[in-house]
């Protein structure tokens, strides 16, 4: 693939996908914490999005950054426009602006931590049905 | 400006400036990236940015 072909591929991806995320790794297997948080925000909003792993060829990142003017990964595009990287996306996610931009409803974040309290307790899966309750 | 891992390659920058007035977040962050230039992506692996105008201060 030539650089021109890579650039054209990136431009097509941005144009053809309403929500387009360039990231390190995949949403299923992010290769960087910033990419993980950004795809995690999109997952939390339940929107459909396309994601492209930039790692397989360094030229993907070079071409992407030269056409967006944004030096870091991830980069989120909505309707063909750069929304931001991880910091901006997370700020917008927390303020509800991201949900608004994407035309979805903001999940009720306050409820999430309060509800599954018991999940944080260590679960014994030893197979022994004895409770170690002293006294 | 904070070195978040101590390794000299992950940084957090919190910048308050009246130059951000009237700019989008994208434009604000690009101003910060411009300061570091080629370092971002090369020597600096990760730069976490928070920008505010004086009016937005907590």
N, CA and C atoms of all chains as a GROMACS GRO file, in nm:
protein
  579
    1UNK      N    1   0.084  -0.121   0.000
    1UNK     CA    2   0.000   0.000   0.000
    1UNK      C    3   0.087   0.125   0.000
    2UNK      N    4   0.057   0.220  -0.086
    2UNK     CA    5   0.135   0.344  -0.086
    2UNK      C    6   0.079   0.439   0.019
    3UNK      N    7   0.155   0.542   0.050
    3UNK     CA    8   0.108   0.642   0.146
    3UNK      C    9  -0.021   0.708   0.100
    4UNK      N   10  -0.030   0.730  -0.032
    4UNK     CA   11  -0.150   0.794  -0.086
    4UNK      C   12  -0.271   0.704  -0.065
    5UNK      N   13  -0.251   0.574  -0.081
    5UNK     CA   14  -0.362   0.480  -0.062
    5UNK      C   15  -0.405   0.476   0.085
    6UNK      N   16  -0.307   0.481   0.173
    6UNK     CA   17  -0.339   0.482   0.316
    6UNK      C   18  -0.419   0.608   0.351
    7UNK      N   19  -0.372   0.720   0.299
    7UNK     CA   20  -0.442   0.847   0.325
    7UNK      C   21  -0.585   0.843   0.271
    8UNK      N   22  -0.600   0.790   0.152
    8UNK     CA   23  -0.734   0.781   0.093
    8UNK      C   24  -0.823   0.688   0.175
    9UNK      N   25  -0.764   0.581   0.225
    9UNK     CA   26  -0.839   0.486   0.308
    9UNK      C   27  -0.888   0.554   0.436
   10UNK      N   28  -0.799   0.633   0.497
   10UNK     CA   29  -0.836   0.705   0.620
   10UNK      C   30  -0.947   0.806   0.591
   11UNK      N   31  -0.931   0.880   0.481
   11UNK     CA   32  -1.032   0.981   0.446
   11UNK      C   33  -1.167   0.916   0.421
   12UNK      N   34  -1.165   0.801   0.353
   12UNK     CA   35  -1.290   0.728   0.328
   12UNK      C   36  -1.352   0.684   0.460
   13UNK      N   37  -1.270   0.633   0.549
   13UNK     CA   38  -1.320   0.582   0.678
   13UNK      C   39  -1.388   0.694   0.756
   14UNK      N   40  -1.326   0.813   0.754
   14UNK     CA   41  -1.383   0.927   0.827
   14UNK      C   42  -1.513   0.972   0.761
   15UNK      N   43  -1.516   0.969   0.629
   15UNK     CA   44  -1.633   1.018   0.556
   15UNK      C   45  -1.749   0.919   0.566
   16UNK      N   46  -1.717   0.790   0.564
   16UNK     CA   47  -1.823   0.690   0.552
   16UNK      C   48  -1.879   0.642   0.686
   17UNK      N   49  -1.808   0.672   0.795
   17UNK     CA   50  -1.857   0.629   0.925
   17UNK      C   51  -1.892   0.748   1.012
   18UNK      N   52  -2.017   0.752   1.052
   18UNK     CA   53  -2.064   0.866   1.133
   18UNK      C   54  -1.978   0.882   1.259
   19UNK      N   55  -1.948   0.769   1.322
   19UNK     CA   56  -1.862   0.773   1.440
   19UNK      C   57  -1.741   0.686   1.410
   20UNK      N   58  -1.625   0.751   1.398
   20UNK     CA   59  -1.504   0.681   1.355
   20UNK      C   60  -1.394   0.702   1.459
   21UNK      N   61  -1.346   0.592   1.513
   21UNK     CA   62  -1.242   0.600   1.615
   21UNK      C   63  -1.112   0.538   1.564
   22UNK      N   64  -1.006   0.616   1.570
   22UNK     CA   65  -0.872   0.562   1.541
   22UNK      C   66  -0.806   0.537   1.676
   23UNK      N   67  -0.759   0.417   1.694
   23UNK     CA   68  -0.709   0.379   1.827
   23UNK      C   69  -0.592   0.283   1.817
   24UNK      N   70  -0.528   0.260   1.931
   24UNK     CA   71  -0.426   0.156   1.938
   24UNK      C   72  -0.493   0.029   1.987
   25UNK      N   73  -0.489  -0.074   1.907
   25UNK     CA   74  -0.560  -0.197   1.939
   25UNK      C   75  -0.704  -0.190   1.889
   26UNK      N   76  -0.788  -0.273   1.945
   26UNK     CA   77  -0.928  -0.279   1.904
   26UNK      C   78  -1.016  -0.253   2.026
   27UNK      N   79  -1.145  -0.221   2.004
   27UNK     CA   80  -1.233  -0.203   2.120
   27UNK      C   81  -1.234  -0.327   2.210
   28UNK      N   82  -1.223  -0.445   2.150
   28UNK     CA   83  -1.221  -0.568   2.229
   28UNK      C   84  -1.087  -0.584   2.301
   29UNK      N   85  -0.983  -0.537   2.238
   29UNK     CA   86  -0.849  -0.554   2.294
   29UNK      C   87  -0.766  -0.427   2.275
   30UNK      N   88  -0.800  -0.323   2.354
   30UNK     CA   89  -0.726  -0.198   2.341
   30UNK      C   90  -0.581  -0.217   2.384
   31UNK      N   91  -0.488  -0.149   2.313
   31UNK     CA   92  -0.347  -0.169   2.342
   31UNK      C   93  -0.288  -0.052   2.419
   32UNK      N   94  -0.374   0.036   2.469
   32UNK     CA   95  -0.327   0.154   2.538
   32UNK      C   96  -0.441   0.206   2.624
   33UNK      N   97  -0.408   0.258   2.742
   33UNK     CA   98  -0.510   0.303   2.836
   33UNK      C   99  -0.597   0.416   2.781
   34UNK      N  100  -0.536   0.503   2.702
   34UNK     CA  101  -0.612   0.616   2.648
   34UNK      C  102  -0.713   0.567   2.545
   35UNK      N  103  -0.670   0.473   2.462
   35UNK     CA  104  -0.762   0.415   2.364
   35UNK      C  105  -0.871   0.336   2.434
   36UNK      N  106  -0.835   0.270   2.544
   36UNK     CA  107  -0.932   0.190   2.619
   36UNK      C  108  -1.041   0.280   2.677
   37UNK      N  109  -0.999   0.392   2.736
   37UNK     CA  110  -1.098   0.481   2.797
   37UNK      C  111  -1.190   0.541   2.692
   38UNK      N  112  -1.132   0.576   2.578
   38UNK     CA  113  -1.212   0.641   2.474
   38UNK      C  114  -1.314   0.543   2.415
   39UNK      N  115  -1.270   0.422   2.381
   39UNK     CA  116  -1.366   0.326   2.327
   39UNK      C  117  -1.464   0.284   2.436
   40UNK      N  118  -1.417   0.284   2.562
   40UNK     CA  119  -1.506   0.251   2.673
   40UNK      C  120  -1.620   0.351   2.687
   41UNK      N  121  -1.590   0.480   2.662
   41UNK     CA  122  -1.695   0.582   2.670
   41UNK      C  123  -1.800   0.558   2.562
   42UNK      N  124  -1.753   0.524   2.442
   42UNK     CA  125  -1.847   0.497   2.333
   42UNK      C  126  -1.930   0.372   2.365
   43UNK      N  127  -1.864   0.272   2.419
   43UNK     CA  128  -1.937   0.150   2.458
   43UNK      C  129  -2.044   0.182   2.561
   44UNK      N  130  -2.007   0.268   2.658
   44UNK     CA  131  -2.101   0.301   2.766
   44UNK      C  132  -2.224   0.373   2.712
   45UNK      N  133  -2.204   0.448   2.603
   45UNK     CA  134  -2.317   0.520   2.544
   45UNK      C  135  -2.397   0.431   2.450
   46UNK      N  136  -2.341   0.315   2.419
   46UNK     CA  137  -2.413   0.220   2.335
   46UNK      C  138  -2.428   0.264   2.190
   47UNK      N  139  -2.335   0.347   2.141
   47UNK     CA  140  -2.344   0.390   2.002
   47UNK      C  141  -2.268   0.294   1.911
   48UNK      N  142  -2.312   0.289   1.788
   48UNK     CA  143  -2.239   0.211   1.688
   48UNK      C  144  -2.123   0.296   1.639
   49UNK      N  145  -2.006   0.236   1.633
   49UNK     CA  146  -1.894   0.311   1.580
   49UNK      C  147  -1.798   0.218   1.508
   50UNK      N  148  -1.721   0.278   1.419
   50UNK     CA  149  -1.617   0.202   1.351
   50UNK      C  150  -1.485   0.234   1.418
   51UNK      N  151  -1.398   0.136   1.428
   51UNK     CA  152  -1.268   0.158   1.491
   51UNK      C  153  -1.159   0.102   1.401
   52UNK      N  154  -1.052   0.177   1.392
   52UNK     CA  155  -0.937   0.131   1.314
   52UNK      C  156  -0.814   0.127   1.403
   53UNK      N  157  -0.751   0.013   1.405
   53UNK     CA  158  -0.626  -0.004   1.480
   53UNK      C  159  -0.514   0.058   1.398
   54UNK      N  160  -0.443   0.155   1.458
   54UNK     CA  161  -0.338   0.224   1.382
   54UNK      C  162  -0.203   0.153   1.394
   55UNK      N  163  -0.196   0.053   1.480
   55UNK     CA  164  -0.066  -0.009   1.509
   55UNK      C  165  -0.004  -0.092   1.395
   56UNK      N  166  -0.085  -0.159   1.313
   56UNK     CA  167  -0.022  -0.249   1.214
   56UNK      C  168   0.075  -0.180   1.119
   57UNK      N  169   0.059  -0.052   1.092
   57UNK     CA  170   0.150   0.016   1.000
   57UNK      C  171   0.172   0.159   1.052
   58UNK      N  172   0.296   0.198   1.081
   58UNK     CA  173   0.322   0.332   1.136
   58UNK      C  174   0.274   0.445   1.045
   59UNK      N  175   0.260   0.413   0.917
   59UNK     CA  176   0.219   0.519   0.823
   59UNK      C  177   0.073   0.560   0.845
   60UNK      N  178  -0.008   0.469   0.905
   60UNK     CA  179  -0.148   0.505   0.932
   60UNK      C  180  -0.152   0.626   1.024
   61UNK      N  181  -0.071   0.618   1.131
   61UNK     CA  182  -0.068   0.728   1.225
   61UNK      C  183  -0.011   0.855   1.162
   62UNK      N  184   0.094   0.839   1.085
   62UNK     CA  185   0.156   0.957   1.021
   62UNK      C  186   0.056   1.029   0.931
   63UNK      N  187  -0.012   0.951   0.847
   63UNK     CA  188  -0.108   1.011   0.754
   63UNK      C  189  -0.226   1.071   0.829
   64UNK      N  190  -0.274   0.998   0.930
   64UNK     CA  191  -0.388   1.047   1.007
   64UNK      C  192  -0.354   1.180   1.075
   65UNK      N  193  -0.239   1.185   1.142
   65UNK     CA  194  -0.202   1.307   1.214
   65UNK      C  195  -0.176   1.422   1.119
   66UNK      N  196  -0.124   1.391   1.001
   66UNK     CA  197  -0.097   1.501   0.909
   66UNK      C  198  -0.227   1.556   0.851
   67UNK      N  199  -0.329   1.471   0.838
   67UNK     CA  200  -0.454   1.528   0.784
   67UNK      C  201  -0.544   1.585   0.892
   68UNK      N  202  -0.529   1.540   1.017
   68UNK     CA  203  -0.614   1.594   1.124
   68UNK      C  204  -0.546   1.708   1.200
   69UNK      N  205  -0.412   1.715   1.191
   69UNK     CA  206  -0.338   1.814   1.268
   69UNK      C  207  -0.334   1.781   1.416
   70UNK      N  208  -0.362   1.655   1.449
   70UNK     CA  209  -0.367   1.611   1.589
   70UNK      C  210  -0.259   1.505   1.610
   71UNK      N  211  -0.166   1.529   1.704
   71UNK     CA  212  -0.048   1.442   1.709
   71UNK      C  213  -0.066   1.307   1.778
   72UNK      N  214  -0.171   1.294   1.860
   72UNK     CA  215  -0.179   1.174   1.944
   72UNK      C  216  -0.294   1.083   1.904
   73UNK      N  217  -0.290   0.962   1.957
   73UNK     CA  218  -0.392   0.860   1.939
   73UNK      C  219  -0.451   0.832   2.077
   74UNK      N  220  -0.579   0.815   2.094
   74UNK     CA  221  -0.684   0.801   1.992
   74UNK      C  222  -0.731   0.934   1.933
   75UNK      N  223  -0.805   0.922   1.824
   75UNK     CA  224  -0.873   1.036   1.764
   75UNK      C  225  -1.015   0.993   1.728
   76UNK      N  226  -1.109   1.071   1.776
   76UNK     CA  227  -1.249   1.041   1.748
   76UNK      C  228  -1.308   1.142   1.651
   77UNK      N  229  -1.368   1.090   1.546
   77UNK     CA  230  -1.436   1.174   1.448
   77UNK      C  231  -1.585   1.146   1.452
   78UNK      N  232  -1.665   1.253   1.448
   78UNK     CA  233  -1.810   1.238   1.436
   78UNK      C  234  -1.856   1.325   1.321
   79UNK      N  235  -1.931   1.266   1.231
   79UNK     CA  236  -1.976   1.336   1.111
   79UNK      C  237  -1.861   1.402   1.037
   80UNK      N  238  -1.750   1.331   1.027
   80UNK     CA  239  -1.638   1.380   0.949
   80UNK      C  240  -1.550   1.483   1.019
   81UNK      N  241  -1.584   1.512   1.145
   81UNK     CA  242  -1.511   1.618   1.214
   81UNK      C  243  -1.439   1.564   1.337
   82UNK      N  244  -1.316   1.610   1.358
   82UNK     CA  245  -1.240   1.566   1.474
   82UNK      C  246  -1.303   1.622   1.602
   83UNK      N  247  -1.341   1.531   1.691
   83UNK     CA  248  -1.399   1.571   1.820
   83UNK      C  249  -1.289   1.588   1.923
   84UNK      N  250  -1.193   1.499   1.921
   84UNK     CA  251  -1.081   1.512   2.014
   84UNK      C  252  -1.014   1.380   2.041
   85UNK      N  253  -0.918   1.386   2.134
   85UNK     CA  254  -0.852   1.267   2.182
   85UNK      C  255  -0.915   1.224   2.313
   86UNK      N  256  -0.843   1.145   2.388
   86UNK     CA  257  -0.898   1.087   2.511
   86UNK      C  258  -0.947   1.193   2.610
   87UNK      N  259  -0.865   1.296   2.634
   87UNK     CA  260  -0.901   1.395   2.737
   87UNK      C  261  -1.033   1.464   2.704
   88UNK      N  262  -1.044   1.510   2.579
   88UNK     CA  263  -1.164   1.584   2.539
   88UNK      C  264  -1.285   1.491   2.538
   89UNK      N  265  -1.266   1.369   2.486
   89UNK     CA  266  -1.378   1.275   2.480
   89UNK      C  267  -1.427   1.241   2.622
   90UNK      N  268  -1.334   1.222   2.714
   90UNK     CA  269  -1.375   1.189   2.851
   90UNK      C  270  -1.442   1.308   2.920
   91UNK      N  271  -1.390   1.427   2.894
   91UNK     CA  272  -1.454   1.548   2.947
   91UNK      C  273  -1.597   1.560   2.894
   92UNK      N  274  -1.611   1.535   2.764
   92UNK     CA  275  -1.743   1.547   2.702
   92UNK      C  276  -1.836   1.434   2.748
   93UNK      N  277  -1.777   1.318   2.773
   93UNK     CA  278  -1.858   1.205   2.821
   93UNK      C  279  -1.914   1.239   2.958
   94UNK      N  280  -1.829   1.293   3.045
   94UNK     CA  281  -1.873   1.322   3.182
   94UNK      C  282  -1.972   1.438   3.187
   95UNK      N  283  -1.957   1.533   3.097
   95UNK     CA  284  -2.048   1.648   3.100
   95UNK      C  285  -2.180   1.619   3.028
   96UNK      N  286  -2.183   1.509   2.953
   96UNK     CA  287  -2.303   1.478   2.875
   96UNK      C  288  -2.300   1.533   2.733
   97UNK      N  289  -2.196   1.611   2.702
   97UNK     CA  290  -2.184   1.668   2.568
   97UNK      C  291  -2.163   1.562   2.461
   98UNK      N  292  -2.096   1.454   2.499
   98UNK     CA  293  -2.068   1.349   2.401
   98UNK      C  294  -2.198   1.279   2.361
   99UNK      N  295  -2.281   1.250   2.461
   99UNK     CA  296  -2.410   1.188   2.433
   99UNK      C  297  -2.493   1.277   2.342
  100UNK      N  298  -2.487   1.407   2.371
  100UNK     CA  299  -2.563   1.503   2.291
  100UNK      C  300  -2.511   1.507   2.147
  101UNK      N  301  -2.379   1.513   2.134
  101UNK     CA  302  -2.317   1.515   2.000
  101UNK      C  303  -2.356   1.392   1.920
  102UNK      N  304  -2.364   1.278   1.989
  102UNK     CA  305  -2.393   1.152   1.922
  102UNK      C  306  -2.543   1.125   1.911
  103UNK      N  307  -2.622   1.210   1.975
  103UNK     CA  308  -2.766   1.193   1.968
  103UNK      C  309  -2.818   1.072   2.044
  104UNK      N  310  -2.753   1.042   2.156
  104UNK     CA  311  -2.801   0.931   2.240
  104UNK      C  312  -2.825   0.984   2.381
  105UNK      N  313  -2.884   0.898   2.464
  105UNK     CA  314  -2.910   0.942   2.600
  105UNK      C  315  -2.793   0.913   2.692
  106UNK      N  316  -2.768   1.007   2.779
  106UNK     CA  317  -2.660   0.989   2.876
  106UNK      C  318  -2.700   0.881   2.977
  107UNK      N  319  -2.616   0.780   2.994
  107UNK     CA  320  -2.648   0.680   3.096
  107UNK      C  321  -2.640   0.743   3.235
  108UNK      N  322  -2.717   0.691   3.327
  108UNK     CA  323  -2.717   0.750   3.462
  108UNK      C  324  -2.598   0.700   3.540
  109UNK      N  325  -2.493   0.782   3.538
  109UNK     CA  326  -2.366   0.739   3.595
  109UNK      C  327  -2.372   0.726   3.747
  110UNK      N  328  -2.457   0.807   3.810
  110UNK     CA  329  -2.461   0.805   3.956
  110UNK      C  330  -2.501   0.668   4.009
  111UNK      N  331  -2.586   0.601   3.934
  111UNK     CA  332  -2.637   0.473   3.983
  111UNK      C  333  -2.533   0.362   3.974
  112UNK      N  334  -2.447   0.373   3.878
  112UNK     CA  335  -2.357   0.262   3.850
  112UNK      C  336  -2.270   0.216   3.968
  113UNK      N  337  -2.202   0.308   4.038
  113UNK     CA  338  -2.116   0.259   4.144
  113UNK      C  339  -2.194   0.210   4.267
  114UNK      N  340  -2.312   0.269   4.290
  114UNK     CA  341  -2.386   0.237   4.412
  114UNK      C  342  -2.448   0.098   4.405
  115UNK      N  343  -2.483   0.058   4.287
  115UNK     CA  344  -2.564  -0.064   4.272
  115UNK      C  345  -2.490  -0.196   4.300
  116UNK      N  346  -2.384  -0.226   4.229
  116UNK     CA  347  -2.326  -0.360   4.251
  116UNK      C  348  -2.220  -0.362   4.360
  117UNK      N  349  -2.256  -0.314   4.476
  117UNK     CA  350  -2.163  -0.303   4.588
  117UNK      C  351  -2.094  -0.436   4.617
  118UNK      N  352  -2.171  -0.543   4.614
  118UNK     CA  353  -2.119  -0.673   4.654
  118UNK      C  354  -2.016  -0.729   4.556
  119UNK      N  355  -2.013  -0.670   4.436
  119UNK     CA  356  -1.920  -0.721   4.336
  119UNK      C  357  -1.774  -0.702   4.377
  120UNK      N  358  -1.752  -0.606   4.464
  120UNK     CA  359  -1.615  -0.576   4.503
  120UNK      C  360  -1.562  -0.676   4.607
  121UNK      N  361  -1.653  -0.748   4.670
  121UNK     CA  362  -1.609  -0.846   4.769
  121UNK      C  363  -1.542  -0.964   4.699
  122UNK      N  364  -1.438  -1.015   4.757
  122UNK     CA  365  -1.374  -1.132   4.696
  122UNK      C  366  -1.469  -1.251   4.700
  123UNK      N  367  -1.479  -1.318   4.590
  123UNK     CA  368  -1.571  -1.432   4.585
  123UNK      C  369  -1.491  -1.560   4.599
  124UNK      N  370  -1.527  -1.637   4.695
  124UNK     CA  371  -1.460  -1.764   4.714
  124UNK      C  372  -1.516  -1.867   4.618
  125UNK      N  373  -1.429  -1.921   4.538
  125UNK     CA  374  -1.473  -2.023   4.443
  125UNK      C  375  -1.394  -2.150   4.467
  126UNK      N  376  -1.369  -2.176   4.592
  126UNK     CA  377  -1.281  -2.288   4.624
  126UNK      C  378  -1.353  -2.423   4.612
  127UNK      N  379  -1.483  -2.417   4.605
  127UNK     CA  380  -1.556  -2.543   4.595
  127UNK      C  381  -1.585  -2.603   4.732
  128UNK      N  382  -1.523  -2.551   4.832
  128UNK     CA  383  -1.549  -2.599   4.967
  128UNK      C  384  -1.663  -2.516   5.024
  129UNK      N  385  -1.767  -2.581   5.065
  129UNK     CA  386  -1.885  -2.509   5.108
  129UNK      C  387  -1.880  -2.459   5.250
  130UNK      N  388  -1.765  -2.442   5.303
  130UNK     CA  389  -1.753  -2.398   5.442
  130UNK      C  390  -1.732  -2.249   5.449
  131UNK      N  391  -1.799  -2.183   5.535
  131UNK     CA  392  -1.773  -2.041   5.555
  131UNK      C  393  -1.674  -2.025   5.670
  132UNK      N  394  -1.570  -1.954   5.643
  132UNK     CA  395  -1.470  -1.933   5.748
  132UNK      C  396  -1.514  -1.823   5.841
  133UNK      N  397  -1.610  -1.849   5.918
  133UNK     CA  398  -1.658  -1.744   6.008
  133UNK      C  399  -1.615  -1.780   6.150
  134UNK      N  400  -1.518  -1.709   6.196
  134UNK     CA  401  -1.464  -1.739   6.329
  134UNK      C  402  -1.553  -1.678   6.438
  135UNK      N  403  -1.560  -1.744   6.549
  135UNK     CA  404  -1.632  -1.692   6.664
  135UNK      C  405  -1.776  -1.705   6.653
  136UNK      N  406   0.211   2.130   3.545
  136UNK     CA  407   0.272   2.024   3.465
  136UNK      C  408   0.322   1.914   3.558
  137UNK      N  409   0.283   1.792   3.526
  137UNK     CA  410   0.314   1.683   3.618
  137UNK      C  411   0.364   1.564   3.538
  138UNK      N  412   0.471   1.503   3.589
  138UNK     CA  413   0.522   1.380   3.529
  138UNK      C  414   0.451   1.264   3.598
  139UNK      N  415   0.360   1.199   3.528
  139UNK     CA  416   0.267   1.108   3.596
  139UNK      C  417   0.329   0.973   3.630
  140UNK      N  418   0.434   0.934   3.561
  140UNK     CA  419   0.493   0.803   3.590
  140UNK      C  420   0.635   0.814   3.642
  141UNK      N  421   0.692   0.935   3.637
  141UNK     CA  422   0.830   0.953   3.678
  141UNK      C  423   0.930   0.912   3.572
  142UNK      N  424   0.879   0.863   3.460
  142UNK     CA  425   0.968   0.814   3.355
  142UNK      C  426   1.004   0.921   3.253
  143UNK      N  427   0.949   1.041   3.273
  143UNK     CA  428   0.982   1.150   3.180
  143UNK      C  429   0.916   1.137   3.045
  144UNK      N  430   0.816   1.049   3.032
  144UNK     CA  431   0.752   1.039   2.901
  144UNK      C  432   0.598   1.042   2.908
  145UNK      N  433   0.544   1.043   3.030
  145UNK     CA  434   0.399   1.060   3.046
  145UNK      C  435   0.375   1.185   3.131
  146UNK      N  436   0.303   1.279   3.075
  146UNK     CA  437   0.283   1.405   3.145
  146UNK      C  438   0.136   1.445   3.149
  147UNK      N  439   0.105   1.521   3.253
  147UNK     CA  440  -0.026   1.582   3.260
  147UNK      C  441  -0.007   1.733   3.267
  148UNK      N  442  -0.079   1.805   3.186
  148UNK     CA  443  -0.068   1.950   3.186
  148UNK      C  444  -0.204   2.012   3.215
  149UNK      N  445  -0.208   2.098   3.313
  149UNK     CA  446  -0.330   2.174   3.337
  149UNK      C  447  -0.299   2.321   3.310
  150UNK      N  448  -0.368   2.377   3.215
  150UNK     CA  449  -0.335   2.512   3.172
  150UNK      C  450  -0.459   2.601   3.178
  151UNK      N  451  -0.445   2.712   3.246
  151UNK     CA  452  -0.551   2.812   3.248
  151UNK      C  453  -0.499   2.935   3.175
  152UNK      N  454  -0.570   2.977   3.074
  152UNK     CA  455  -0.522   3.093   2.998
  152UNK      C  456  -0.639   3.166   2.935
  153UNK      N  457  -0.627   3.298   2.929
  153UNK     CA  458  -0.733   3.374   2.862
  153UNK      C  459  -0.720   3.363   2.710
  154UNK      N  460  -0.609   3.305   2.666
  154UNK     CA  461  -0.595   3.282   2.520
  154UNK      C  462  -0.693   3.175   2.472
  155UNK      N  463  -0.747   3.095   2.564
  155UNK     CA  464  -0.841   2.989   2.524
  155UNK      C  465  -0.981   3.045   2.498
  156UNK      N  466  -1.002   3.168   2.543
  156UNK     CA  467  -1.134   3.230   2.530
  156UNK      C  468  -1.184   3.224   2.386
  157UNK      N  469  -1.302   3.169   2.369
  157UNK     CA  470  -1.363   3.167   2.236
  157UNK      C  471  -1.313   3.056   2.146
  158UNK      N  472  -1.220   2.973   2.196
  158UNK     CA  473  -1.169   2.862   2.115
  158UNK      C  474  -1.239   2.732   2.154
  159UNK      N  475  -1.251   2.641   2.059
  159UNK     CA  476  -1.305   2.508   2.091
  159UNK      C  477  -1.200   2.430   2.170
  160UNK      N  478  -1.243   2.323   2.234
  160UNK     CA  479  -1.148   2.238   2.306
  160UNK      C  480  -1.036   2.189   2.215
  161UNK      N  481  -1.075   2.151   2.094
  161UNK     CA  482  -0.975   2.105   1.997
  161UNK      C  483  -0.869   2.213   1.975
  162UNK      N  484  -0.915   2.335   1.952
  162UNK     CA  485  -0.820   2.444   1.926
  162UNK      C  486  -0.735   2.473   2.049
  163UNK      N  487  -0.797   2.463   2.169
  163UNK     CA  488  -0.722   2.487   2.292
  163UNK      C  489  -0.610   2.384   2.308
  164UNK      N  490  -0.646   2.257   2.286
  164UNK     CA  491  -0.545   2.152   2.303
  164UNK      C  492  -0.436   2.161   2.196
  165UNK      N  493  -0.475   2.204   2.077
  165UNK     CA  494  -0.374   2.217   1.972
  165UNK      C  495  -0.270   2.322   2.009
  166UNK      N  496  -0.314   2.427   2.078
  166UNK     CA  497  -0.217   2.528   2.124
  166UNK      C  498  -0.114   2.465   2.217
  167UNK      N  499  -0.161   2.375   2.304
  167UNK     CA  500  -0.068   2.308   2.398
  167UNK      C  501   0.026   2.216   2.320
  168UNK      N  502  -0.030   2.141   2.227
  168UNK     CA  503   0.054   2.051   2.148
  168UNK      C  504   0.162   2.130   2.073
  169UNK      N  505   0.124   2.251   2.027
  169UNK     CA  506   0.220   2.332   1.953
  169UNK      C  507   0.341   2.367   2.039
  170UNK      N  508   0.318   2.385   2.170
  170UNK     CA  509   0.428   2.419   2.260
  170UNK      C  510   0.531   2.307   2.262
  171UNK      N  511   0.480   2.182   2.261
  171UNK     CA  512   0.571   2.068   2.271
  171UNK      C  513   0.620   2.021   2.135
  172UNK      N  514   0.552   2.063   2.031
  172UNK     CA  515   0.595   2.034   1.895
  172UNK      C  516   0.618   1.887   1.870
  173UNK      N  517   0.732   1.858   1.811
  173UNK     CA  518   0.765   1.723   1.767
  173UNK      C  519   0.781   1.624   1.883
  174UNK      N  520   0.799   1.679   2.003
  174UNK     CA  521   0.820   1.592   2.118
  174UNK      C  522   0.702   1.499   2.144
  175UNK      N  523   0.580   1.550   2.115
  175UNK     CA  524   0.462   1.468   2.139
  175UNK      C  525   0.458   1.356   2.036
  176UNK      N  526   0.457   1.234   2.085
  176UNK     CA  527   0.460   1.120   1.995
  176UNK      C  528   0.601   1.067   1.977
  177UNK      N  529   0.701   1.149   2.006
  177UNK     CA  530   0.840   1.103   1.998
  177UNK      C  531   0.892   1.079   2.140
  178UNK      N  532   0.948   1.183   2.202
  178UNK     CA  533   0.998   1.168   2.339
  178UNK      C  534   0.885   1.156   2.440
  179UNK      N  535   0.779   1.230   2.415
  179UNK     CA  536   0.665   1.226   2.506
  179UNK      C  537   0.562   1.126   2.451
  180UNK      N  538   0.541   1.019   2.527
  180UNK     CA  539   0.445   0.918   2.481
  180UNK      C  540   0.302   0.963   2.503
  181UNK      N  541   0.280   1.023   2.619
  181UNK     CA  542   0.144   1.057   2.653
  181UNK      C  543   0.140   1.192   2.720
  182UNK      N  544   0.052   1.275   2.674
  182UNK     CA  545   0.036   1.407   2.732
  182UNK      C  546  -0.112   1.427   2.756
  183UNK      N  547  -0.147   1.431   2.882
  183UNK     CA  548  -0.286   1.450   2.919
  183UNK      C  549  -0.308   1.598   2.944
  184UNK      N  550  -0.409   1.653   2.879
  184UNK     CA  551  -0.426   1.798   2.883
  184UNK      C  552  -0.562   1.836   2.940
  185UNK      N  553  -0.559   1.935   3.027
  185UNK     CA  554  -0.684   1.996   3.071
  185UNK      C  555  -0.670   2.146   3.056
  186UNK      N  556  -0.755   2.205   2.974
  186UNK     CA  557  -0.747   2.349   2.951
  186UNK      C  558  -0.869   2.419   3.008
  187UNK      N  559  -0.847   2.536   3.061
  187UNK     CA  560  -0.957   2.618   3.113
  187UNK      C  561  -0.930   2.764   3.084
  188UNK      N  562  -1.036   2.838   3.066
  188UNK     CA  563  -1.021   2.983   3.064
  188UNK      C  564  -1.035   3.031   3.209
  189UNK      N  565  -0.984   3.150   3.240
  189UNK     CA  566  -0.995   3.199   3.378
  189UNK      C  567  -1.139   3.195   3.429
  190UNK      N  568  -1.233   3.221   3.341
  190UNK     CA  569  -1.374   3.222   3.381
  190UNK      C  570  -1.426   3.085   3.419
  191UNK      N  571  -1.362   2.979   3.368
  191UNK     CA  572  -1.409   2.844   3.394
  191UNK      C  573  -1.352   2.785   3.522
  192UNK      N  574  -1.260   2.858   3.586
  192UNK     CA  575  -1.191   2.806   3.704
  192UNK      C  576  -1.287   2.754   3.810
  193UNK      N  577  -1.238   2.652   3.883
  193UNK     CA  578  -1.325   2.591   3.983
  193UNK      C  579  -1.343   2.682   4.104
   0.00000   0.00000   0.00000
